[in-house]
Amino acid sequence: MIKAIELVIFDCDGVLVDSERIAARVQVAIGAELGWPLTEDEVVDRFIGRSHAAIRDQVAARLGEDTARTWSERFERLHREAVDAEIAPVEGLPEALDALTLPTCVASSGSHDKMRHTLGRTGLYERFAGRIFSATEVAHGKPAPDLFLHAARQMGVDPAACVVVEDSRPGVLAARAAGMRSFGYAGGLTPAERLEGPHTTVFYDMRELPKLIAAR
């Protein structure tokens, strides 16, 4: 028997805040400067949904540790500047949150500092304060299930009673590995076909999320 939903776990970047486009643009620019030319599609495939440590490991494997350190430092600075200038909630997200009646939390590959910044700049931080979890708290980031299982444990909810809202392939894979149902938001950078799979509902308009969750 499928359990009733008791908790909605939101990813942050690309689900709550429209930051993935900013991140992809910055990664492309840094790659061109530091010797790893990347298209936006390649950034989505390699980096989107993964932790800072996982991205750094990829850069180090290709360009060396020194360049990986420079890359990380440059990304943090340029991303923060761009967020300050243009960050906004994902379209329709505030309305979706207002319509949801279930408990919610955030579980993101980003650090707590990054989430304080992006959620703070969009006025969303207080809506989730005390219920925000980062991949820095677990041994393995997405697509491993560790982060979502950690969030469920901290919130006192059985994983089978959780649903995850994600916009990346590593994210939906992590949800499946955790035994959770997921909603794959395809209104951002990740194509719908990369989100599709078992126990995953793909959708394009964040305003539809409350109805979709109620139907599950």
URHU-V752030 format. One record per residue. SS is DSSP state (alpha for helix, beta for strand, coil for the rest). OMEGA is omega in radians with two decimals (none if undefined). Layout:
[[SS,OMEGA] [SS,OMEGA]]
This chain:
[[coil,3.12] [coil,-3.10] [coil,3.03] [coil,-3.12] [coil,3.12] [coil,-3.08] [beta,3.04] [beta,-3.13] [beta,-3.14] [beta,2.80] [coil,-3.12] [coil,-3.06] [beta,3.12] [coil,3.11] [coil,3.07] [coil,-3.13] [beta,-3.07] [coil,-3.03] [coil,-3.08] [alpha,3.10] [alpha,3.09] [alpha,-3.10] [alpha,-3.13] [alpha,3.14] [alpha,-3.14] [alpha,3.13] [alpha,3.10] [alpha,-3.12] [alpha,-3.14] [alpha,3.11] [alpha,3.12] [alpha,-3.11] [alpha,-2.99] [alpha,2.99] [coil,3.04] [coil,-3.14] [coil,-3.11] [coil,2.98] [coil,3.09] [alpha,3.13] [alpha,3.12] [alpha,3.08] [alpha,3.11] [alpha,-3.09] [alpha,-3.03] [alpha,-2.90] [coil,-2.99] [coil,-3.14] [coil,-3.10] [coil,-3.10] [coil,3.08] [alpha,-3.12] [alpha,-3.14] [alpha,3.10] [alpha,3.13] [alpha,3.11] [alpha,3.11] [alpha,-3.14] [alpha,-3.14] [alpha,-3.14] [alpha,-3.10] [alpha,-2.98] [alpha,-3.13] [coil,-3.06] [alpha,-3.11] [alpha,3.13] [alpha,3.10] [alpha,3.11] [alpha,3.11] [alpha,3.13] [alpha,-3.10] [alpha,-3.14] [alpha,-3.13] [alpha,3.14] [alpha,-3.11] [alpha,-3.11] [alpha,-3.07] [alpha,3.13] [alpha,3.14] [alpha,3.13] [alpha,-3.13] [alpha,3.10] [alpha,3.13] [alpha,-3.05] [alpha,-2.93] [alpha,-3.07] [coil,3.09] [coil,3.02] [beta,3.00] [coil,-3.09] [coil,3.11] [coil,-3.07] [alpha,-3.14] [alpha,3.11] [alpha,3.12] [alpha,3.12] [alpha,-3.14] [alpha,-3.08] [alpha,-3.14] [coil,3.10] [coil,-3.14] [coil,3.00] [beta,-3.11] [beta,2.98] [beta,3.12] [beta,3.05] [beta,-2.96] [beta,3.02] [coil,-3.13] [coil,3.11] [coil,3.07] [alpha,3.11] [alpha,3.14] [alpha,-3.13] [alpha,3.06] [alpha,-3.12] [alpha,-3.05] [alpha,3.12] [alpha,3.10] [alpha,-3.12] [alpha,-3.11] [coil,3.12] [coil,-3.09] [coil,-3.00] [alpha,-3.07] [alpha,3.13] [alpha,-3.09] [alpha,-3.06] [coil,-3.12] [coil,-3.11] [coil,-3.09] [beta,-3.07] [beta,-3.05] [beta,3.06] [alpha,3.09] [alpha,-3.11] [alpha,-3.05] [coil,-3.07] [coil,-3.04] [coil,3.10] [coil,3.08] [coil,0.28] [coil,3.02] [coil,-3.07] [coil,-2.95] [alpha,-3.03] [alpha,-3.12] [alpha,3.08] [alpha,3.08] [alpha,3.14] [alpha,3.13] [alpha,3.14] [alpha,-3.13] [alpha,-3.13] [alpha,3.09] [coil,-3.08] [coil,3.06] [coil,3.12] [alpha,-3.13] [alpha,3.12] [alpha,3.13] [beta,2.91] [beta,-3.09] [beta,3.03] [beta,-3.01] [beta,3.08] [coil,-3.09] [coil,3.09] [alpha,3.07] [alpha,-3.13] [alpha,3.14] [alpha,3.07] [alpha,3.10] [alpha,3.12] [alpha,3.12] [alpha,-3.14] [alpha,3.13] [coil,-3.11] [coil,-3.11] [coil,2.97] [beta,-3.11] [beta,3.03] [beta,-3.09] [beta,-3.12] [beta,-3.09] [coil,3.11] [coil,-3.13] [coil,-3.04] [coil,-3.05] [coil,3.12] [coil,-3.09] [alpha,-3.07] [alpha,3.10] [alpha,3.10] [coil,-3.05] [coil,3.11] [coil,-3.09] [coil,3.01] [coil,-3.14] [beta,3.05] [beta,3.13] [beta,3.13] [beta,-2.99] [coil,-3.07] [coil,-3.07] [alpha,3.13] [alpha,-3.13] [alpha,-3.02] [alpha,-3.12] [alpha,3.12] [alpha,-3.14] [alpha,3.12] [alpha,3.14] [alpha,-3.11] [alpha,-3.14] [coil,none]]
